[in-house]
Amino acid sequence: MHGTWWPDLLPELLREVSCRLHVGADFIRFHAVCKPWRDSHGPSTTTGAGQFLPWLLVPIKKSGDSLNFRCVFSNTSYVAPPAISGGSGTGMNWVASADGTTVRYFTAFEPHGLTLHDPLAEGPPTHLPGENVLRRLEENPAGIIYNNGAVLLFSKHDSFDTTTAEFRAALLRPGDTEWMFVHRTLESPFDGAFCVAYHNGKIHVTVEDSLWQVVSVTGESTAATNNDDVQVPRPRSMPRQCDGYLYERSYVLESRGELLWVSVHILMHYPDQGKNGVNDLVDALSMSMHTLEEVTKEPEKLLWTRKDGRSLEDRVLFLGWPNSFALDASRLGMSGGFAYFLYYDDQGGCRLHERHGVFRHNLIDNTTEFVEWLPQGWDKEMCVWLLPQLTIAPVNQGPATTSRSNKTCAWVLVSNLPLRAKSFWLHHLFIMLQRLFSIFSSRLFGGKVIY
């Protein structure tokens, strides 16, 4: 690609070309060589691209760890310095935007208290309001920042008897000056994953697949009581053990005003003897999807109803921690009706180390495809999907530091050299040619010879 290829193209056409570049690295290369397209944008404007393909961000497991990024669509990896040093808390302490465009690292520093650090850009940390949020949430809180400005921080702590879990949340709604705190004891039959969402003025949380707790936070009090809580049971349409499936993990996200619950299941008998390859794994995986609806004729106020995968044929889902999101497939330049998620494979305990990989599930025909295995150390449950956001900065072109010579240059091409020609012979030949061409160039061109 060369800059002289583009001058005759209209700016609108150049922008159309850039909109079809969904890998961040390709977009940057195009921006670097295509000066007419750069000039068609004002300084510090957004990229104007349709949408970049998301990257995976692995969580920090201990202080000082580097940040590892991976784009499974371009087979590209990137390692960045650690986001922070000297802070408390690791692992699950991501605070991500609901749409996947930003991510922050949530930690506590003395004497500033809670702060949010940007792992991708240097700059001062964002200080949270002066409430003792960390003490109320205890260790390892995570969070989601919503498009309307609401901030939800949460944590879960399993009890010693492994039958219950303590769920704590802090919510800062748009326009509020004080945090609202939630503390609930939830059923937790195992040390399993949990997912949380803030939707329509309510906090939705589950720590297993049989029951959801919906906490109403529409009041003015800074402590939400459980008087208006609603428990939403598991839908009958979800695969069960009697159907030969085991529940693995849940994800919750909002798409076009709907709250979607996506759950991953696997066949109980995987791996069968002699069937433990990746093809057998994808055959054993299954996924179900439901949407939350308000009902008036039923005893329950809320119900999870089955979501037809064909209704998502124009969208792509990216399922991760702590947030999941959906994107229009047309903006990504790819087919819709798919969900990307992470899963592990220890072959029923036969492998010494778990393998963690990325999989793509077809929401229309309920089939799963293998994408790639991730490097060792990546965690299936804690990876964040992050959408690259680029901003075009003005290119400052200073004056040239050296003057360009206007003298004419002549070039000499020596071909058909004999095989026995040595360096000494070539040196002698060039000396003779230099003398001859110096005479002609000084008389005819007024320049010098470059050889």
C-alpha positions in Angstrom: 0.0 0.0 0.0 1.4 3.4 -0.9 0.1 6.9 -0.3 0.2 7.8 -4.0 -2.5 5.2 -4.8 -5.2 7.2 -3.0 -5.2 10.9 -4.1 -7.9 10.4 -6.8 -10.4 8.7 -4.4 -13.2 10.7 -2.9 -13.1 11.2 0.9 -16.4 9.4 1.2 -15.0 6.4 -0.6 -11.9 6.4 1.6 -14.1 6.4 4.7 -16.1 3.5 3.3 -12.8 1.6 2.9 -11.9 2.3 6.5 -15.3 1.2 7.7 -14.5 -2.3 6.4 -11.3 -2.6 8.4 -12.5 -4.3 11.6 -9.0 -5.3 13.0 -7.4 -2.5 14.9 -3.9 -3.1 13.5 -5.2 -3.0 9.9 -7.0 0.3 10.6 -3.8 1.8 12.0 -1.8 0.7 9.0 -4.4 2.2 6.6 -4.4 5.5 8.6 -0.6 5.6 8.5 -0.2 5.4 4.7 -3.4 7.1 3.5 -2.8 10.8 3.9 -5.9 11.9 1.9 -8.1 10.0 4.2 -6.4 11.5 7.3 -6.9 15.0 5.9 -10.6 14.4 5.4 -11.0 14.1 9.2 -10.9 16.9 11.6 -8.3 16.8 14.5 -9.1 14.5 17.4 -12.2 13.0 15.8 -13.4 9.5 16.2 -12.4 6.9 13.7 -15.6 6.7 11.8 -15.1 2.9 11.4 -18.0 0.5 11.6 -16.7 -1.4 14.6 -13.5 -3.1 15.6 -13.4 -6.7 16.5 -13.1 -7.2 20.3 -10.0 -8.3 22.2 -9.7 -10.5 25.2 -8.1 -9.1 28.3 -6.8 -11.6 30.9 -7.2 -10.6 34.6 -4.3 -9.8 36.8 -3.6 -12.6 39.2 -1.1 -10.9 41.4 0.4 -7.5 41.8 3.0 -6.7 39.0 1.6 -9.1 36.5 1.6 -7.9 32.9 -1.6 -7.3 31.0 -2.2 -9.9 28.2 -4.5 -9.1 25.3 -5.6 -11.5 22.6 -7.6 -11.0 19.3 -8.8 -14.4 18.3 -10.0 -13.0 15.0 -6.6 -11.9 13.8 -4.4 -14.3 15.8 -2.7 -11.3 17.5 -1.4 -11.0 21.0 -0.2 -8.0 23.0 1.5 -7.7 26.4 1.3 -4.4 28.3 2.9 -3.3 31.6 0.8 -3.8 34.7 -2.0 -1.4 35.2 -1.0 -0.6 38.8 1.5 -1.4 41.5 1.1 -1.4 45.2 -2.7 -1.6 45.2 -4.8 -4.1 47.1 -6.9 -6.8 45.4 -6.3 -8.8 42.2 -8.2 -11.3 40.1 -11.8 -10.3 39.7 -11.4 -6.5 40.2 -12.4 -5.4 36.8 -14.9 -2.6 36.3 -16.1 -2.7 32.7 -18.6 -0.7 30.7 -21.7 -2.5 29.7 -21.0 -2.0 26.0 -17.4 -3.3 26.3 -15.8 0.0 25.2 -13.8 0.7 28.4 -12.4 -1.3 31.3 -11.0 -0.1 34.6 -9.0 -1.8 37.4 -10.7 -1.4 40.8 -8.4 -1.2 43.8 -7.8 0.7 47.0 -4.9 3.0 47.8 -4.1 4.9 51.0 -4.9 7.6 51.7 -7.1 8.1 48.6 -9.4 5.1 49.1 -11.1 3.5 46.2 -9.8 4.3 42.7 -10.4 3.2 39.2 -7.3 2.8 37.0 -7.3 2.7 33.2 -5.0 -0.3 32.1 -4.7 1.0 28.6 -3.9 4.7 29.0 -1.7 6.5 31.6 -3.3 9.2 33.6 -4.6 10.0 37.0 -6.9 7.5 38.6 -10.6 8.1 39.0 -11.5 8.4 42.7 -14.8 7.1 43.8 -17.0 9.1 46.1 -16.0 9.4 49.8 -18.0 6.5 51.1 -16.4 3.5 52.7 -17.4 1.3 49.9 -14.6 -1.2 50.2 -15.5 -1.9 53.8 -19.1 -2.6 52.8 -18.2 -4.8 49.8 -15.2 -6.5 51.5 -12.6 -8.1 49.2 -12.5 -8.5 45.4 -15.3 -6.4 44.2 -16.0 -6.1 40.5 -18.4 -3.8 38.7 -20.2 -2.5 35.6 -20.6 1.0 34.3 -23.8 1.5 32.3 -24.5 3.8 29.4 -26.8 6.0 31.5 -24.0 6.6 34.0 -25.0 4.1 36.7 -22.2 2.3 38.5 -22.8 -1.1 40.0 -20.1 -2.6 42.2 -20.6 -6.1 43.7 -18.9 -9.1 45.4 -19.8 -12.6 46.5 -18.5 -14.6 49.4 -19.3 -18.3 49.9 -20.1 -19.6 53.3 -18.3 -22.5 55.0 -21.2 -24.9 54.5 -21.2 -24.1 50.7 -25.0 -23.9 50.7 -25.3 -20.1 50.8 -23.4 -17.1 49.6 -23.2 -13.5 50.8 -23.9 -11.1 48.0 -23.0 -7.4 48.5 -23.6 -4.6 46.0 -23.1 -0.8 45.9 -25.1 1.2 43.3 -24.6 4.8 42.3 -27.5 5.8 40.1 -27.4 8.8 37.8 -28.0 12.0 39.7 -27.5 10.4 43.1 -24.8 11.7 45.5 -24.8 8.7 47.8 -24.3 5.0 47.2 -27.1 2.5 47.7 -26.0 -0.7 49.4 -27.5 -4.2 49.0 -26.7 -7.2 51.2 -28.4 -10.6 50.5 -27.9 -14.2 51.5 -28.5 -16.3 48.4 -28.7 -20.0 47.8 -25.4 -21.3 46.5 -25.1 -25.1 46.2 -21.5 -25.0 45.1 -18.6 -22.6 44.8 -20.0 -21.6 41.4 -19.9 -18.5 39.3 -22.4 -15.8 39.6 -23.6 -13.0 37.3 -25.1 -9.6 38.0 -27.0 -7.0 36.0 -28.7 -3.6 36.7 -31.8 -3.4 34.5 -35.0 -1.3 34.7 -34.1 0.0 38.2 -33.5 -3.4 39.6 -30.4 -5.5 40.5 -30.6 -9.1 39.1 -28.3 -11.7 40.5 -27.9 -15.4 40.5 -25.3 -17.8 41.9 -26.7 -20.9 40.3 -29.2 -21.8 37.6 -32.3 -22.5 39.6 -33.2 -19.1 41.1 -32.7 -15.4 40.4 -33.0 -12.7 43.0 -34.3 -9.4 41.7 -33.7 -6.5 44.1 -35.7 -3.3 43.6 -33.7 -0.2 44.2 -36.2 2.4 43.0 -36.6 4.0 46.5 -34.8 6.9 48.0 -33.2 4.9 50.9 -29.5 4.2 50.8 -30.1 0.7 51.9 -32.3 -1.5 49.8 -34.5 -3.8 51.9 -35.8 -7.2 50.8 -39.4 -6.3 51.1 -39.9 -5.8 47.4 -37.5 -8.6 46.3 -38.7 -11.0 43.6 -37.4 -14.5 43.1 -37.6 -15.7 39.6 -37.4 -19.5 39.2 -35.6 -21.4 36.6 -37.6 -21.8 33.4 -38.8 -25.3 32.4 -37.3 -25.0 29.0 -33.7 -25.0 30.3 -31.8 -28.3 30.0 -31.7 -30.3 33.2 -29.9 -33.4 34.5 -32.8 -35.5 33.6 -32.2 -34.4 30.0 -28.5 -35.6 30.3 -27.0 -32.1 30.8 -25.0 -30.4 33.5 -25.2 -26.6 34.1 -21.8 -24.9 33.7 -22.1 -21.1 33.7 -24.5 -18.2 33.2 -24.1 -14.8 31.5 -26.5 -11.9 31.6 -26.6 -8.9 29.2 -28.9 -6.2 27.9 -29.6 -6.0 24.2 -32.1 -3.6 22.5 -33.9 -3.1 25.8 -34.2 -6.8 26.7 -32.4 -8.5 29.5 -31.0 -11.8 28.1 -29.8 -14.8 30.2 -27.4 -17.1 28.4 -26.4 -20.4 30.1 -23.9 -23.0 29.0 -24.4 -26.7 29.6 -22.5 -29.9 28.8 -23.4 -33.5 28.5 -23.2 -35.4 31.8 -21.2 -38.2 30.2 -18.5 -36.1 28.7 -15.8 -37.3 28.3 -16.8 -40.8 27.2 -14.0 -43.3 27.1 -12.0 -42.7 23.9 -13.9 -39.6 23.1 -12.0 -36.7 24.6 -10.9 -34.6 21.6 -11.9 -31.1 20.8 -14.5 -32.3 18.3 -16.1 -34.4 21.1 -16.1 -31.4 23.4 -17.9 -29.1 21.0 -20.5 -31.9 20.4 -21.1 -32.0 24.2 -21.6 -28.3 24.7 -25.0 -26.7 24.5 -26.4 -23.2 25.2 -29.8 -21.9 26.2 -31.1 -18.4 26.1 -34.0 -16.7 27.8 -35.4 -13.2 28.2 -37.0 -11.6 31.3 -40.6 -10.6 30.9 -43.1 -9.0 33.3 -46.4 -10.9 33.5 -49.8 -10.0 35.0 -51.9 -13.1 34.6 -49.4 -15.5 36.4 -48.7 -15.6 40.2 -45.1 -14.6 39.5 -44.3 -11.0 38.6 -41.4 -11.9 36.4 -40.7 -14.9 34.2 -37.8 -16.1 32.1 -39.1 -17.1 28.7 -37.2 -18.9 26.0 -35.6 -16.7 23.4 -35.6 -17.9 19.8 -32.0 -17.8 18.5 -33.3 -16.7 15.1 -34.3 -13.4 16.6 -30.6 -12.7 17.1 -29.5 -13.6 13.6 -28.4 -10.0 13.1 -26.3 -9.8 16.3 -23.1 -11.3 17.8 -22.8 -12.0 21.5 -19.6 -11.8 23.5 -19.9 -13.5 26.8 -17.3 -12.7 29.6 -16.6 -11.3 33.0 -17.9 -9.1 34.5 -19.9 -7.9 31.6 -21.3 -9.4 28.4 -22.6 -7.5 25.4 -24.2 -7.9 21.9 -23.1 -6.1 18.7 -24.7 -5.6 15.3 -23.1 -8.2 13.0 -23.2 -5.8 10.0 -20.9 -3.4 11.8 -18.4 -6.2 12.5 -18.4 -7.4 8.9 -19.4 -10.9 10.0 -22.4 -13.2 10.1 -24.8 -12.9 13.0 -26.5 -15.4 15.2 -23.4 -16.4 17.1 -22.1 -16.2 20.7 -18.4 -16.2 21.6 -17.5 -17.6 25.0 -14.6 -19.2 26.9 -14.6 -22.7 28.2 -12.1 -25.1 29.7 -11.3 -28.8 29.0 -9.6 -31.0 31.6 -11.1 -34.2 30.0 -12.9 -35.2 33.1 -9.8 -34.7 35.3 -7.5 -36.7 33.0 -5.4 -33.7 32.0 -2.9 -32.4 34.5 -3.6 -28.8 33.4 -6.9 -27.4 32.1 -6.9 -26.0 28.6 -8.9 -22.8 28.2 -10.2 -21.9 24.8 -12.6 -19.7 22.8 -15.7 -21.3 21.3 -18.4 -20.0 19.0 -21.9 -21.1 19.5 -24.5 -21.0 16.7 -27.7 -19.6 18.3 -29.9 -20.7 15.4 -29.0 -24.5 15.1 -27.5 -24.9 18.7 -24.1 -26.1 17.5 -20.7 -25.1 18.8 -17.4 -24.5 17.0 -13.9 -24.4 18.3 -12.0 -21.2 17.7 -8.6 -21.6 19.4 -6.9 -22.6 22.6 -5.5 -19.7 24.7 -2.0 -19.6 26.2 -1.6 -21.3 29.6 -2.6 -19.0 32.5 -5.7 -17.6 30.9 -8.8 -18.1 33.0 -12.1 -19.2 31.4 -14.3 -17.2 33.8 -12.5 -13.9 34.3 -11.6 -12.7 30.8 -13.0 -9.4 29.6 -14.1 -8.7 26.1 -12.8 -5.2 25.2 -13.7 -3.2 22.1 -10.8 -1.1 20.8 -11.6 2.6 20.7 -9.3 4.7 18.5 -9.1 8.5 18.1 -7.5 10.2 15.1 -5.0 12.8 16.3 -3.7 15.5 14.0 -0.4 14.7 12.3 2.0 17.5 12.8 4.4 17.8 9.8 7.3 20.0 10.7 9.7 21.6 8.2 12.3 19.4 6.6 15.6 19.4 8.5 17.8 18.8 5.4 17.7 20.6 2.1 17.0 18.5 -1.0 19.6 18.6 -3.7 18.3 19.7 -7.1 21.3 18.3 -8.9 20.6 15.6 -11.5 21.7 12.1 -10.5 22.6 9.3 -12.9 22.5 5.6 -12.1 24.7 2.9 -13.5 23.5 -0.7 -14.0 26.2 -3.3 -14.6 24.7 -6.6 -15.9 26.0 -9.9 -17.4 29.1 -9.9 -15.2 31.4 -12.9 -15.7 31.3 -15.6 -13.0 35.0 -15.1 -12.2 34.5 -11.4 -11.4 36.0 -10.6 -8.0 35.5 -7.7 -5.7 38.9 -6.3 -6.7 37.9 -6.4 -10.4 34.6 -4.7 -9.7 36.3 -2.0 -7.6 38.7 -1.3 -10.5 35.8 -1.2 -13.0 33.8 1.3 -10.9 36.8 3.6 -10.5 37.2 3.8 -14.3 33.4 4.3 -14.8 33.4 7.0 -12.2 36.1 9.0 -14.0 34.4 8.7 -17.3 30.9 9.6 -16.0 32.3 12.5 -13.9 33.6 14.1 -17.1 30.3 13.7 -19.0 28.0 14.6 -16.0 29.9 17.8 -15.3 29.7 18.9 -18.9 26.1 17.7 -19.7 24.1 17.6 -16.4 26.1 19.8 -14.0 25.6 17.0 -11.4 27.3 14.1 -9.8 27.3 10.4 -10.3 25.9 8.0 -7.7 27.1 4.4 -8.1 
